[in-house]
């Protein structure tokens, strides 16, 4: 049960931007529903919505919310851009343009958590150091869907909250990237690369990549309004190059080797994971199908939902491949490879967390230092 003023607080009428100016829809436009604009919603224009009730928060059109909340090709289903935390949580049970973005990662979070806990339960973790990289990977595979779900749930609380939510999301994705590198180094690297210089520097450089990627992806949000093309290019690059580095052993194994332990039963899962990741990248960058039919896929079927589904399927396939490699190559790896020690694994994860959080804190603080027009006003 919420009051409508939970979604837009403040004493002044209308939706107040952080720069101090009131925001309202363009003059002469008529909006659907009982309220004509935010001023009526937050003051006295909608008596029935001001009363304590079980009604879910109302939704808005693209021309009723500030530009920073706009999504390409999505015209309807926007939440109030000053929603309370309560209203954000309630929106999980309301069909908005974010609802399936939330659930397509929230449900898999519980699935991956179940797999993680089950693996911990059946393993003597203190005495089986060979399994430590797998547990790091499985732990990070739980973190990024949860962070993504939270970001999509609470990104409508304010403009700055939107950016900060996604900063945390990017950090979690890069932590998962490091988890993948640790697992690949332990179980999936081809025989010819084991104990080479590349193998020695593979995880340390993956740590460096996560730090750079988090900073670059966070920085890209400052270009979202003024230079959207550059913003998208930087963000795709920020996620593509750590993935490419992590996957070099897999690409070498799949496309350049035959035999030598390269083509075991896990190879098919690695191939499917690669294909699903490429499909996810396509949906993320292309904004299809909603770009071709604006308004038709606002609630179900837009590209970000499809991207989420592909990412989760890719993670599932990757997990199956890693578990198979761990099992099938155990004897050979224990005899020939130098396993990552606990200090090496813990140090890599800790460095990633420290520097990624430092990036997030720095860019979050920058949101409050940069004048509003400079951050959110589109160049003419």
C-alpha positions as CSV (number, residue, x, y, z in Angstrom):
1,X,0.0,0.0,0.0
2,X,1.5,3.3,-1.1
3,X,0.5,6.9,-1.4
4,X,1.1,8.5,-4.8
5,X,3.3,11.1,-3.3
6,X,5.8,8.4,-2.5
7,X,6.7,8.5,-6.1
8,X,7.3,12.3,-6.4
9,X,8.2,14.0,-3.1
10,X,9.0,17.6,-2.4
11,X,7.0,20.7,-1.6
12,X,7.3,22.5,-4.9
13,X,4.9,21.6,-7.7
14,X,5.9,19.5,-10.6
15,X,8.9,17.3,-11.0
16,X,11.9,19.2,-9.9
17,X,15.2,18.5,-11.6
18,X,18.5,18.6,-9.7
19,X,19.3,21.9,-11.4
20,X,16.2,23.4,-9.8
21,X,13.9,23.8,-12.8
22,X,10.5,22.3,-12.8
23,X,9.9,19.7,-15.5
24,X,6.5,19.1,-17.1
25,X,5.2,17.8,-20.4
26,X,5.0,20.1,-23.4
27,X,2.1,22.5,-23.5
28,X,-1.0,21.4,-25.3
29,X,-0.4,17.7,-25.0
30,X,-3.1,15.5,-23.5
31,X,-2.0,12.6,-21.5
32,X,-4.0,9.4,-20.8
33,X,-5.3,8.5,-17.4
34,X,-6.9,10.7,-14.7
35,X,-3.8,13.0,-14.3
36,X,-2.5,15.4,-16.9
37,X,1.0,15.9,-15.5
38,X,3.3,15.3,-12.6
39,X,2.1,18.6,-10.9
40,X,-1.4,17.1,-10.6
41,X,0.0,13.7,-9.5
42,X,2.1,15.2,-6.7
43,X,-0.4,17.9,-5.6
44,X,-4.1,17.7,-5.7
45,X,-5.1,16.9,-9.2
46,X,-5.8,13.2,-8.5
47,X,-7.8,12.8,-5.4
48,X,-8.4,9.1,-5.8
49,X,-4.7,8.4,-6.2
50,X,-3.7,10.4,-3.2
51,X,-5.7,8.2,-1.0
52,X,-4.1,5.2,0.7
53,X,-4.9,2.3,-1.6
54,X,-3.7,-1.0,-3.1
55,X,-3.2,0.6,-6.5
56,X,0.2,0.2,-8.1
57,X,2.2,3.3,-9.2
58,X,0.9,4.8,-12.4
59,X,3.0,4.7,-15.6
60,X,4.0,7.4,-18.1
61,X,4.8,7.9,-21.7
62,X,8.2,8.8,-23.0
63,X,7.3,12.5,-23.4
64,X,6.3,12.6,-19.8
65,X,9.7,11.7,-18.3
66,X,13.1,13.5,-18.5
67,X,15.3,12.5,-21.4
68,X,17.8,10.7,-19.3
69,X,15.2,8.0,-18.7
70,X,14.4,7.5,-22.4
71,X,15.1,4.2,-24.0
72,X,15.3,4.0,-27.8
73,X,12.2,2.6,-29.4
74,X,10.3,2.3,-26.0
75,X,7.4,4.7,-25.9
76,X,5.2,3.6,-22.9
77,X,5.5,1.9,-19.5
78,X,7.9,4.3,-17.8
79,X,7.8,4.6,-14.0
80,X,7.8,7.9,-12.2
81,X,11.4,9.3,-12.4
82,X,11.3,10.1,-8.7
83,X,9.9,6.9,-7.4
84,X,10.3,5.8,-3.8
85,X,12.0,2.5,-3.0
86,X,8.5,1.1,-2.1
87,X,7.1,2.1,-5.5
88,X,10.1,0.5,-7.2
89,X,9.6,-2.8,-5.4
90,X,5.9,-2.7,-6.1
91,X,6.7,-2.3,-9.8
92,X,8.1,-5.9,-9.8
93,X,4.4,-7.0,-9.8
94,X,3.3,-4.4,-12.4
95,X,3.8,-4.7,-16.1
96,X,6.2,-1.8,-16.9
97,X,8.9,-1.6,-19.6
98,X,11.4,-2.7,-16.9
99,X,9.4,-5.7,-15.4
100,X,10.8,-8.4,-17.5
101,X,14.3,-6.8,-17.4
102,X,14.1,-7.5,-13.6
103,X,12.7,-11.0,-13.7
104,X,14.9,-12.3,-16.5
105,X,17.8,-11.9,-14.1
106,X,16.1,-12.2,-10.7
107,X,14.9,-15.8,-11.4
108,X,18.2,-17.0,-12.8
109,X,20.0,-15.5,-9.7
110,X,18.1,-18.0,-7.6
111,X,18.9,-20.8,-10.0
112,X,22.6,-20.1,-10.0
113,X,22.6,-19.6,-6.3
114,X,21.0,-23.1,-5.9
115,X,23.7,-24.6,-8.1
116,X,26.4,-22.8,-6.1
117,X,25.1,-23.9,-2.8
118,X,24.6,-27.5,-4.0
119,X,28.2,-27.6,-5.3
120,X,29.5,-26.3,-1.9
121,X,27.4,-28.9,-0.1
122,X,28.8,-31.9,-1.9
123,X,32.5,-30.7,-1.9
124,X,35.0,-30.8,0.9
125,X,35.9,-27.2,0.1
126,X,38.7,-26.9,2.7
127,X,40.7,-29.9,1.3
128,X,39.8,-29.7,-2.4
129,X,41.8,-26.7,-3.6
130,X,41.2,-27.9,-7.2
131,X,37.6,-26.8,-6.9
132,X,38.3,-23.3,-5.5
133,X,38.3,-21.6,-9.0
134,X,35.0,-23.2,-9.8
135,X,33.4,-21.8,-6.6
136,X,34.8,-18.3,-7.3
137,X,33.3,-18.5,-10.8
138,X,29.9,-19.8,-9.5
139,X,29.8,-17.1,-6.9
140,X,30.4,-14.3,-9.4
141,X,27.7,-15.9,-11.6
142,X,25.2,-15.2,-8.8
143,X,26.4,-11.6,-8.2
144,X,25.9,-10.1,-11.6
145,X,22.2,-11.2,-12.1
146,X,21.3,-9.9,-8.7
147,X,23.1,-6.6,-9.3
148,X,21.3,-6.3,-12.7
149,X,17.9,-7.0,-11.1
150,X,18.5,-4.4,-8.4
151,X,19.7,-1.8,-11.0
152,X,16.6,-2.3,-13.1
153,X,14.4,-2.2,-10.0
154,X,15.7,1.0,-8.4
155,X,16.9,3.0,-11.4
156,X,13.8,5.2,-11.4
157,X,14.4,6.8,-8.0
158,X,16.2,9.8,-9.5
159,X,18.5,10.7,-12.3
160,X,21.7,10.2,-10.2
161,X,20.3,7.0,-8.7
162,X,19.8,5.7,-12.2
163,X,23.5,6.2,-13.0
164,X,24.7,4.8,-9.7
165,X,22.5,1.7,-10.1
166,X,24.2,1.0,-13.5
167,X,27.7,1.8,-12.2
168,X,27.2,-1.1,-9.7
169,X,25.7,-3.3,-12.4
170,X,28.8,-2.7,-14.6
171,X,31.1,-3.5,-11.6
172,X,29.3,-6.8,-11.0
173,X,29.5,-7.8,-14.7
174,X,33.3,-7.2,-14.6
175,X,33.6,-9.2,-11.4
176,X,31.9,-12.1,-13.3
177,X,34.4,-11.5,-16.1
178,X,37.2,-12.1,-13.7
179,X,35.5,-15.2,-12.3
180,X,35.3,-16.6,-15.8
181,X,39.0,-15.9,-16.4
182,X,39.9,-17.7,-13.1
183,X,37.9,-20.7,-14.1
184,X,39.3,-20.8,-17.6
185,X,42.8,-20.6,-16.3
186,X,42.2,-23.5,-14.0
187,X,40.2,-25.9,-16.1
188,X,39.7,-24.8,-19.8
189,X,43.0,-23.5,-21.0
190,X,44.4,-25.8,-23.8
191,X,47.3,-28.1,-22.9
192,X,49.8,-26.2,-25.1
193,X,49.2,-23.0,-23.1
194,X,49.6,-24.6,-19.6
195,X,52.5,-23.1,-17.6
196,X,53.4,-20.7,-20.4
197,X,54.1,-17.0,-20.0
198,X,50.6,-16.3,-21.3
199,X,49.2,-18.6,-18.6
200,X,51.2,-16.9,-15.9
201,X,49.9,-13.4,-16.9
202,X,46.4,-14.4,-18.0
203,X,44.6,-13.8,-14.7
204,X,46.6,-10.7,-13.6
205,X,45.8,-9.0,-16.9
206,X,42.2,-10.1,-16.5
207,X,42.2,-8.2,-13.2
208,X,43.6,-5.1,-15.0
209,X,40.9,-5.5,-17.7
210,X,38.1,-5.5,-15.1
211,X,39.4,-2.3,-13.5
212,X,39.7,-0.5,-16.9
213,X,36.4,-1.8,-18.1
214,X,34.5,-0.7,-15.0
215,X,36.0,2.8,-15.4
216,X,35.2,3.0,-19.1
217,X,31.7,1.8,-18.8
218,X,30.9,4.2,-15.9
219,X,32.5,7.1,-17.9
220,X,30.3,6.3,-20.9
221,X,27.2,7.2,-18.9
222,X,28.3,10.8,-18.8
223,X,28.1,10.9,-22.6
224,X,24.6,9.3,-22.8
225,X,22.7,12.5,-23.6
226,X,25.2,14.6,-25.4
227,X,27.0,12.0,-27.4
228,X,24.8,8.8,-27.5
229,X,26.7,7.2,-30.4
230,X,30.1,7.5,-28.6
231,X,28.4,6.4,-25.4
232,X,27.2,3.2,-26.9
233,X,30.5,2.5,-28.7
234,X,32.5,3.0,-25.5
235,X,30.2,0.8,-23.5
236,X,30.2,-2.0,-26.0
237,X,34.0,-1.8,-26.1
238,X,34.2,-1.8,-22.3
239,X,32.5,-5.2,-22.2
240,X,33.9,-6.7,-25.5
241,X,37.6,-6.5,-24.8
242,X,37.6,-8.2,-21.4
243,X,35.4,-10.9,-22.9
244,X,37.8,-11.3,-25.8
245,X,40.8,-11.5,-23.5
246,X,39.0,-14.1,-21.3
247,X,38.0,-16.1,-24.3
248,X,41.4,-16.3,-26.1
249,X,42.2,-19.7,-24.6
250,X,38.8,-21.0,-25.7
251,X,39.1,-19.5,-29.2
252,X,42.5,-21.0,-29.6
253,X,41.3,-24.4,-28.4
254,X,38.1,-24.4,-30.6
255,X,39.5,-23.0,-33.8
256,X,43.2,-23.7,-33.9
257,X,43.6,-27.0,-32.1
258,X,42.5,-30.6,-32.8
259,X,43.2,-33.3,-30.3
260,X,45.7,-32.6,-27.5
261,X,42.8,-32.6,-25.0
262,X,41.2,-29.7,-26.8
263,X,38.1,-31.4,-28.2
264,X,36.5,-33.1,-25.3
265,X,32.7,-33.1,-24.5
266,X,33.0,-29.6,-23.2
267,X,33.9,-28.2,-26.6
268,X,30.3,-28.2,-27.8
269,X,29.2,-26.2,-24.8
270,X,32.0,-23.7,-25.3
271,X,30.9,-23.3,-28.9
272,X,27.3,-22.8,-27.9
273,X,28.4,-20.3,-25.2
274,X,30.3,-18.3,-27.8
275,X,27.4,-18.2,-30.2
276,X,24.9,-17.2,-27.5
277,X,27.3,-14.4,-26.3
278,X,27.5,-13.0,-29.8
279,X,23.7,-13.1,-30.1
280,X,23.5,-11.2,-26.8
281,X,26.0,-8.6,-28.1
282,X,23.8,-8.1,-31.2
283,X,20.7,-7.5,-29.2
284,X,22.5,-5.1,-26.8
285,X,24.0,-3.0,-29.6
286,X,21.3,-3.1,-32.3
287,X,18.1,-2.2,-30.2
288,X,16.1,-4.5,-32.4
289,X,13.2,-5.2,-32.8
290,X,11.9,-2.0,-31.0
291,X,13.9,0.3,-33.2
292,X,11.9,-0.9,-36.2
293,X,8.5,-0.7,-34.5
294,X,8.6,1.9,-31.7
295,X,5.9,1.2,-29.1
296,X,5.2,-2.4,-30.2
297,X,7.7,-4.1,-27.9
298,X,7.6,-1.8,-24.9
299,X,6.5,-4.4,-22.4
300,X,7.4,-7.8,-23.9
301,X,10.1,-8.6,-26.5
302,X,12.3,-5.6,-26.6
303,X,16.1,-6.0,-27.1
304,X,17.2,-5.6,-23.5
305,X,15.0,-8.4,-22.4
306,X,16.3,-10.6,-25.2
307,X,19.8,-9.6,-24.3
308,X,19.2,-10.7,-20.7
309,X,17.8,-14.1,-21.8
310,X,20.8,-14.7,-24.1
311,X,23.3,-13.7,-21.4
312,X,21.7,-16.1,-18.9
313,X,21.7,-18.9,-21.4
314,X,25.3,-18.1,-22.3
315,X,26.3,-18.3,-18.6
316,X,24.5,-21.6,-18.2
317,X,26.3,-23.1,-21.2
318,X,29.6,-21.7,-19.9
319,X,29.0,-23.2,-16.5
320,X,28.3,-26.6,-18.0
321,X,31.5,-26.4,-20.1
322,X,33.6,-25.4,-17.1
323,X,32.2,-28.2,-14.9
324,X,32.9,-30.7,-17.7
325,X,36.4,-29.5,-18.2
326,X,37.0,-29.6,-14.5
327,X,35.9,-33.2,-14.4
328,X,37.3,-34.6,-17.6
329,X,40.7,-32.9,-17.4
330,X,41.3,-33.3,-13.6
331,X,43.9,-36.0,-13.8
332,X,46.0,-34.3,-16.5
333,X,45.7,-30.8,-15.0
334,X,46.7,-32.0,-11.5
335,X,49.8,-33.7,-12.9
336,X,50.9,-31.0,-15.3
337,X,49.5,-27.6,-14.3
338,X,50.4,-25.2,-11.6
339,X,47.1,-24.5,-9.8
340,X,46.1,-21.1,-8.6
341,X,46.8,-20.8,-4.9
342,X,44.3,-19.3,-2.4
343,X,46.4,-16.1,-2.0
344,X,46.4,-15.7,-5.8
345,X,42.7,-16.2,-6.2
346,X,41.8,-14.1,-3.2
347,X,44.2,-11.4,-4.2
348,X,42.8,-11.2,-7.7
349,X,39.2,-10.9,-6.5
350,X,40.1,-8.4,-3.8
351,X,42.0,-6.1,-6.2
352,X,39.1,-6.3,-8.6
353,X,36.7,-5.3,-5.8
354,X,38.8,-2.5,-4.4
355,X,39.6,-0.8,-7.7
356,X,36.2,-1.3,-9.2
357,X,34.5,0.1,-6.1
358,X,36.9,3.0,-6.2
359,X,35.9,3.6,-9.8
360,X,32.2,3.5,-8.9
361,X,32.7,5.8,-5.9
362,X,34.7,8.3,-8.0
363,X,32.1,8.5,-10.8
364,X,29.2,8.6,-8.4
365,X,30.7,11.6,-6.7
366,X,31.3,13.2,-10.1
367,X,27.6,13.1,-10.7
368,X,27.1,15.6,-7.9
369,X,30.0,17.8,-9.0
370,X,29.0,18.2,-12.7
371,X,26.3,20.9,-13.3
372,X,22.9,19.5,-14.4
373,X,22.9,21.0,-17.9
374,X,26.3,19.7,-18.7
375,X,25.4,16.1,-17.7
376,X,21.8,15.9,-19.0
377,X,21.3,18.6,-21.7
378,X,21.6,17.4,-25.2
379,X,23.9,19.2,-27.6
380,X,22.3,21.2,-30.3
